[in-house]
């Protein structure tokens, strides 16, 4: 098969490489020059285990990065993988990126190729927005257009493996669309699940991420509820789960990233007012409220901002396990923005995120070494769960000769530091006790 992929960001590039590695002839287009420059050097523009090796192995063989799709070759399918951000200042999806991506294939798309939407959209978008757009673009009746919704569900840090092992959801507006989508994804993974409709496929993606969002919201709400009784919320959840199969309360923590921060809003975008909508929205907003709680903790421990009160923030990527360099939708970045707005000075550190991307945030001084980031700070906020925090030793990394130095360990991952009596550590479980 020969496919064209529009957008070589995280979703598009991992899919392109996975397909190319299976012998599918892949042509990809991308407007971001930095991404194209990285691919010329046989590497991705982000950290993903195993991805660079596959790029190097397949680049210019079955993987072709082009400025536009060649008009002299035929394609079986085009795949839209661009992001669906929320509108600025609103919690509604912005589909302009998708429409722009569709226009990029206008010269080679004639309606005979399958158009696959991989991007996350609100329910009904594929049929009511994308299908008419394609019909108008190529001049064919909607009934003659081939279109599928095949959502992406991989986990950052494990995408290369999951693309070839996870069941792939496919759908189509007619049987021909379903058959082409099935043929394509069966070349990548052994398990393909056919959704009953385009709308069901849209819902499945939104359900998967919103379910995780709401599950974590329960753990966060329980954690904060415990503190109303003077109980450590993280300890209470850990002890409730231990050896008890019917209790699997999520560990408290930030719920963010390029998908989880927005998919609940995309799900309820065109949902009529109902109790389900209110329930989903309440969970999302509770998870967002943790960012403001951290700012409150800083103010309570450090006091009002001044030039001498520098706050060190470590773990700027939106998650630490599996490790990623991705700063999109990161609670750490949102917390830093709120601290800056409050007047605090900051030092920033991350084990994986690129220094130039951290500097581009314009939120504080960037350090490669965690010890250096803490040297002139009054407090340290550990904001993701990277495994390297578990090996931090006070005599190897930190020297807490300063009176009143505070640590906020959001995930409870700095395990070695808990044996040091002279170090003050707060977690999400006891931040207000």
C-alpha distance (Angstrom), angle and dihedral (degrees) to the residues before:
residue distance angle dihedral
X1 . . .
X2 3.79 . .
X3 3.78 120.1 .
X4 3.78 136.8 177.6
X5 3.80 120.1 -142.7
X6 3.79 120.1 -158.7
X7 3.79 110.4 -154.1
X8 3.81 124.3 24.9
X9 3.77 98.4 -154.6
X10 3.79 121.0 122.3
X11 3.81 96.4 -58.5
X12 3.79 97.3 37.5
X13 3.79 98.1 45.1
X14 3.80 96.5 47.2
X15 3.80 90.5 48.8
X16 3.81 92.3 45.7
X17 3.80 92.4 51.5
X18 3.81 93.8 44.1
X19 3.82 90.7 50.7
X20 3.82 93.3 45.1
X21 3.81 90.1 50.6
X22 3.82 88.1 57.4
X23 3.80 92.8 54.4
X24 3.80 98.5 -97.9
X25 3.80 112.7 141.6
X26 3.81 103.3 -120.2
X27 3.80 128.1 -168.6
X28 3.78 116.3 -174.3
X29 3.79 131.6 -171.2
X30 3.79 126.9 -163.8
X31 3.82 132.9 172.3
X32 3.81 96.9 -156.5
X33 3.81 108.1 97.9
X34 3.80 94.3 -157.7
X35 3.81 90.9 57.2
X36 3.81 91.1 49.2
X37 3.79 92.1 47.8
X38 3.81 91.1 52.2
X39 3.81 91.8 50.4
X40 3.80 90.5 51.9
X41 3.79 85.5 59.8
X42 3.83 91.1 49.6
X43 3.77 95.8 -109.8
X44 3.78 140.2 104.5
X45 3.79 123.3 -112.8
X46 3.81 90.0 -124.9
X47 3.78 137.4 43.0
X48 3.80 115.6 -92.7
X49 3.82 121.4 150.7
X50 3.81 112.4 -110.0
X51 3.79 96.1 1.6
X52 3.82 99.0 107.2
X53 3.81 92.1 53.1
X54 3.80 91.1 53.4
X55 3.80 91.9 47.4
X56 3.79 90.9 52.3
X57 3.80 91.7 47.3
X58 3.82 96.3 50.1
X59 3.81 105.5 26.6
X60 3.81 112.3 124.2
X61 3.80 89.7 3.0
X62 3.79 110.4 71.2
X63 3.82 92.7 -16.4
X64 3.81 115.8 69.5
X65 3.80 124.3 178.5
X66 3.81 108.6 -159.0
X67 3.80 138.3 172.6
X68 3.79 90.9 -128.5
X69 3.78 135.3 -4.2
X70 3.84 112.8 -85.7
X71 3.79 112.3 -108.5
X72 3.81 93.9 -150.8
X73 3.81 96.9 65.9
X74 3.81 131.0 64.5
X75 3.80 125.1 -121.3
X76 3.79 128.1 -153.8
X77 3.78 94.1 -158.4
X78 3.77 145.3 -2.2
X79 3.80 120.4 -145.3
X80 3.80 124.6 -154.0
X81 3.81 110.5 -151.0
X82 3.80 103.6 159.4
X83 3.79 120.0 130.1
X84 3.78 126.5 -96.3
X85 3.80 105.9 -141.0
X86 3.77 124.5 -173.3
X87 3.78 116.6 -104.1
X88 3.79 114.2 -94.3
X89 3.79 109.2 -90.6
X90 3.81 92.4 4.3
X91 3.78 138.3 81.1
X92 3.79 94.5 -130.9
X93 3.82 127.2 108.0
X94 3.79 119.4 -102.5
X95 3.81 111.2 -142.4
X96 3.81 96.4 -178.3
X97 3.83 91.8 101.1
X98 3.80 90.2 55.9
X99 3.81 93.3 48.3
X100 3.81 90.5 48.4
X101 3.81 89.4 50.9
X102 3.80 90.5 51.8
X103 3.80 91.2 52.0
X104 3.81 89.9 54.7
X105 3.84 90.6 69.9
X106 3.79 95.4 46.8
X107 3.82 93.9 109.8
X108 3.82 94.6 55.4
X109 3.81 103.6 26.8
X110 3.81 114.1 94.6
X111 3.80 101.1 161.9
X112 3.79 95.5 -98.6
X113 3.81 94.1 93.8
X114 3.78 123.3 78.9
X115 3.80 113.5 -108.1
X116 3.82 111.0 -150.2
X117 3.77 120.8 -163.9
X118 3.81 111.1 -151.6
X119 3.80 95.7 164.3
X120 3.80 122.2 101.3
X121 3.81 112.2 -103.2
X122 3.78 138.7 166.7
X123 3.80 117.1 -94.2
X124 3.80 113.1 -75.9
X125 3.80 96.4 20.7
X126 3.81 96.5 112.3
X127 3.79 93.7 53.3
X128 3.81 101.4 32.7
X129 3.81 101.5 35.8
X130 3.82 111.8 18.4
X131 3.82 98.8 38.5
X132 3.85 95.6 53.6
X133 3.81 89.6 43.6
X134 3.82 91.2 55.3
X135 3.79 91.9 44.7
X136 3.78 91.9 54.2
X137 3.80 92.5 43.5
X138 3.82 96.1 55.2
X139 3.81 99.8 27.3
X140 3.81 96.5 -121.1
X141 3.80 128.9 126.7
X142 3.80 115.3 -95.8
X143 3.81 89.7 -117.8
X144 3.81 89.4 61.5
X145 3.81 95.6 50.6
X146 3.82 119.1 102.6
X147 3.80 111.7 -141.7
X148 3.80 135.3 160.3
X149 3.77 136.6 -176.3
X150 3.82 108.3 -145.7
X151 3.83 107.3 166.2
X152 3.78 124.6 -149.5
X153 3.83 115.1 -124.5
X154 3.80 106.2 168.5
X155 3.79 125.6 135.8
X156 3.80 117.0 -121.8
X157 3.78 107.8 -113.4
X158 3.82 92.0 30.1
X159 3.80 102.1 47.5
X160 3.81 97.3 113.6
X161 3.79 91.5 55.9
X162 3.80 97.3 38.1
X163 3.80 95.1 51.2
X164 3.80 89.3 64.7
X165 3.80 96.8 40.2
X166 3.80 110.4 31.3
X167 3.81 118.9 89.9
X168 3.80 108.4 -101.8
X169 3.80 118.1 -136.2
X170 3.80 113.9 -138.5
X171 3.80 134.0 177.3
X172 3.78 139.7 163.5
X173 3.77 144.9 -168.1
X174 3.81 89.5 -121.2
X175 3.79 140.6 9.4
X176 3.79 94.5 -94.1
X177 3.81 90.6 56.7
X178 3.79 91.7 49.8
X179 3.82 92.7 49.6
X180 3.82 94.1 51.8
X181 3.81 92.3 46.1
X182 3.77 90.5 48.3
X183 3.79 92.6 49.9
X184 3.80 91.5 50.0
X185 3.79 99.0 48.0
X186 3.81 94.1 41.4
X187 3.80 85.9 64.2
X188 3.81 88.6 59.0
X189 3.80 104.3 36.6
X190 3.82 134.4 16.4
X191 3.81 95.7 -131.0
X192 3.80 123.7 63.5
X193 3.81 123.4 172.4
X194 3.79 119.7 -159.1
X195 3.79 113.4 -144.3
X196 3.81 116.9 -146.1
X197 3.80 93.4 -120.1
X198 3.79 144.8 -2.9
X199 3.79 87.8 -99.3
X200 3.80 93.4 54.0
X201 3.81 90.6 51.7
X202 3.82 89.6 51.3
X203 3.79 90.1 50.0
X204 3.81 94.2 48.3
X205 3.81 92.3 60.5
X206 3.79 92.4 45.5
X207 3.80 91.6 46.2
X208 3.79 93.3 52.0
X209 3.80 94.7 54.6
X210 3.79 97.2 35.5
X211 3.80 90.2 50.0
X212 3.80 89.5 56.4
X213 3.79 90.5 45.9
X214 3.81 92.2 52.1
X215 3.80 93.5 43.3
X216 3.79 90.5 55.5
X217 3.79 89.9 45.1
X218 3.80 89.2 61.1
X219 3.79 91.1 53.2
X220 3.80 91.5 47.4
X221 3.80 93.0 47.1
X222 3.82 91.8 48.8
X223 3.80 89.9 47.9
X224 3.79 92.5 54.6
X225 3.82 92.9 41.2
X226 3.81 90.5 57.3
X227 3.79 90.9 57.5
X228 3.80 90.1 58.2
X229 3.81 84.6 68.4
X230 3.81 94.9 43.5
X231 3.84 91.5 -104.3
X232 3.80 125.9 132.7
X233 3.80 103.3 -110.3
X234 3.80 97.0 -154.5
X235 3.78 92.8 50.2
X236 3.80 91.6 48.0
X237 3.81 92.1 52.9
X238 3.80 93.5 45.2
X239 3.80 92.0 50.8
X240 3.82 92.6 44.6
X241 3.82 90.7 54.6
X242 3.80 98.6 42.3
X243 3.82 111.7 113.1
X244 3.80 92.0 -19.6
X245 3.79 111.9 114.2
X246 3.80 94.7 -165.9
X247 3.80 93.5 59.9
X248 3.78 118.7 68.6
X249 3.80 102.0 152.6
X250 3.81 111.2 174.4
X251 3.79 117.9 -109.3
X252 3.81 109.0 -106.7
X253 3.77 116.8 -105.0
X254 3.77 146.6 115.5
X255 3.79 117.0 -53.0
X256 3.78 108.9 -154.7
X257 3.78 144.7 110.6
X258 3.79 131.9 119.3
X259 3.83 93.5 -58.4
X260 3.80 111.5 29.3
X261 3.78 94.0 48.9
X262 3.82 93.1 60.5
X263 3.81 112.6 18.8
X264 3.81 94.2 85.2
X265 3.80 88.2 56.1
X266 3.82 90.7 48.3
X267 3.83 89.8 50.1
X268 3.80 94.1 53.8
X269 3.82 93.9 38.0
X270 3.79 96.0 103.9
X271 3.81 98.5 13.5
X272 3.82 114.6 124.1
X273 3.80 115.0 -115.8
X274 3.79 108.0 -81.8
X275 3.80 141.9 136.1
X276 3.81 91.2 -92.9
X277 3.80 90.9 57.5
X278 3.81 92.1 50.1
X279 3.81 91.5 47.7
X280 3.82 93.0 51.7
X281 3.80 92.4 45.9
X282 3.81 93.1 49.3
X283 3.81 91.5 54.9
X284 3.82 92.5 50.2
X285 3.78 93.1 48.3
X286 3.79 92.7 48.6
X287 3.80 90.6 55.1
X288 3.80 89.7 49.5
X289 3.81 90.5 50.9
X290 3.82 90.9 68.1
X291 3.79 89.5 75.3
X292 3.82 91.3 60.5
X293 3.81 90.0 46.1
X294 3.81 90.0 58.9
X295 3.80 90.7 52.2
X296 3.82 88.6 51.0
X297 3.82 89.3 50.8
X298 3.82 91.2 52.7
X299 3.79 91.6 50.7
X300 3.81 91.9 48.2
X301 3.82 94.5 48.4
X302 3.79 103.1 33.9
X303 3.77 102.1 25.8
X304 3.77 129.3 -138.2
X305 3.82 116.0 -16.5
X306 3.78 123.4 -89.5
X307 3.80 136.4 158.2
X308 3.82 90.4 -95.8
X309 3.81 94.7 51.6
X310 3.80 104.2 82.5
X311 3.81 119.0 173.4
X312 3.82 119.8 -150.5
X313 3.81 114.9 -145.4
X314 3.80 119.3 -166.0
X315 3.79 126.4 -178.7
X316 3.80 101.3 43.2
X317 3.82 95.7 165.9
X318 3.79 110.8 91.7
X319 3.81 91.8 -110.2
X320 3.78 139.7 9.4
X321 3.82 103.0 -155.6
X322 2.95 115.3 82.0
X323 3.78 84.3 22.4
X324 3.76 118.6 -120.1
X325 3.79 138.9 169.0
X326 3.81 92.1 -141.8
X327 3.81 114.9 129.7
X328 3.81 95.4 175.5
X329 3.78 113.8 121.4
X330 3.80 91.2 -4.2
X331 3.80 117.3 165.2
X332 3.81 86.4 -149.3
X333 3.80 90.4 61.9
X334 3.80 92.0 45.9
X335 3.82 90.4 50.1
X336 3.80 90.3 49.6
X337 3.80 90.7 51.2
X338 3.80 90.7 51.1
X339 3.80 92.2 48.0
X340 3.80 89.9 49.7
X341 3.80 90.5 50.0
X342 3.81 88.2 51.4
X343 3.81 89.7 54.2
X344 3.81 103.2 -103.6
X345 3.81 123.9 142.9
X346 3.81 115.4 -133.1
X347 3.79 144.5 -158.9
X348 3.82 114.4 -155.2
X349 3.81 129.3 -152.0
X350 3.78 137.8 168.4
X351 3.80 132.6 170.5
X352 3.83 95.0 -138.8
X353 3.82 112.2 13.1
X354 3.79 114.4 103.1
X355 3.84 113.8 -102.7
X356 3.80 91.8 -134.3
X357 3.81 90.5 55.8
X358 3.80 91.2 48.9
X359 3.80 90.5 49.2
X360 3.80 90.4 50.1
X361 3.82 88.7 62.3
X362 3.81 87.8 69.0
X363 3.80 91.4 -148.2
X364 3.79 102.6 122.3
X365 3.78 147.3 -46.4
X366 3.82 113.7 -39.0
X367 3.81 120.7 -137.3
X368 3.80 130.3 -171.0
X369 3.81 91.9 -159.4
X370 3.81 121.0 61.1
X371 3.80 93.4 -149.7
X372 3.80 90.7 56.1
X373 3.79 91.2 48.7
X374 3.82 89.7 56.4
X375 3.82 98.0 42.0
X376 3.81 96.3 94.9
X377 3.80 99.0 21.4
X378 3.79 131.8 110.9
X379 3.80 94.9 -151.5
X380 3.79 141.8 12.9
X381 3.80 123.4 -140.9
X382 3.83 113.1 -161.1
X383 3.80 100.5 -161.8
X384 3.79 107.5 175.1
X385 3.80 135.8 37.9
X386 3.80 103.2 -113.6
X387 3.81 110.9 162.0
X388 3.82 93.2 -124.9
X389 3.80 90.9 73.3
X390 3.81 89.3 68.6
X391 3.82 91.2 68.4
X392 3.80 97.7 48.8
X393 3.83 109.7 127.7
X394 3.80 122.6 -168.9
X395 3.80 93.1 -133.8
X396 3.81 92.8 46.7
X397 3.77 103.8 40.3
X398 3.79 112.8 11.0
X399 3.79 131.3 40.9
X400 3.77 107.1 -166.6
X401 3.77 101.3 -168.0
X402 3.79 89.9 133.9
X403 3.78 115.6 96.6
X404 3.77 115.8 -118.3
X405 3.82 98.6 14.2
X406 3.81 107.0 162.9
X407 3.80 131.5 -159.4
X408 3.78 125.5 -158.9
X409 3.81 107.7 -163.1
X410 3.79 100.7 -172.9
X411 3.81 96.0 -171.5
X412 3.79 100.0 31.6
X413 3.82 90.5 -118.0
X414 3.83 102.1 131.8
X415 3.79 88.9 88.0
X416 3.80 98.5 161.6
X417 3.81 92.3 55.8
X418 3.80 92.8 61.0
X419 3.81 89.2 73.3
X420 3.82 91.6 60.3
X421 3.80 109.8 92.2
X422 3.81 95.3 -163.2
X423 3.82 94.8 58.1
X424 3.79 120.5 88.4
X425 3.79 112.0 -144.9
X426 3.80 129.7 -179.8
X427 3.80 126.9 -173.0
X428 3.77 134.4 -172.9
X429 3.80 85.3 -92.6
X430 3.80 97.4 61.6
X431 3.79 105.9 16.8
X432 3.79 93.2 121.4
X433 3.84 99.9 34.1
